[in-house]
Amino acid sequence: MHDDTVQIRIEIPKEEIAYLVSLFEGYDNLAVVRTLDNKRGLIELMVAPDYLDDTRRLLEALKDEIPLRLLA
């Protein structure tokens, strides 16, 4: 873990990974997206503390669009 970032782990359907990555890229790299396990759809978001609230709001909004489960 990096001291200058907050890690958020989520699980989404594997077919939604590319969509999630492009979405965060479109928001001027609000978070860096890492795929931890593409078969399970396990994703880690690395977020600068200044963008944490915005990232959480985006994830909440995404729950209306795709099945998304916060893990940590």
PECOR-V431499 format. One record per backbone hydrogen bond with DSSP energy under -1.0 kcal/mol. CO is the residue of the C=O (numbers start at 1). NH is the residue of the N-H. Records with the same first field share a line. If there is no record, write none. Layout:
CO = NH, NH
//
This chain:
2 = 5
6 = 47
8 = 45
9 = 71, 72
10 = 43
11 = 69
13 = 16
14 = 17
16 = 20
17 = 21
18 = 22
19 = 23
20 = 24
21 = 25
22 = 26
23 = 27
24 = 30
32 = 46
34 = 44
37 = 41, 42
41 = 12
42 = 36, 37
43 = 10
44 = 34
45 = 8
46 = 32
47 = 6
48 = 51
49 = 52
51 = 55
52 = 56
53 = 57
54 = 58
55 = 59
56 = 60
57 = 61
58 = 62
59 = 63
61 = 64
62 = 65, 66
69 = 11
//
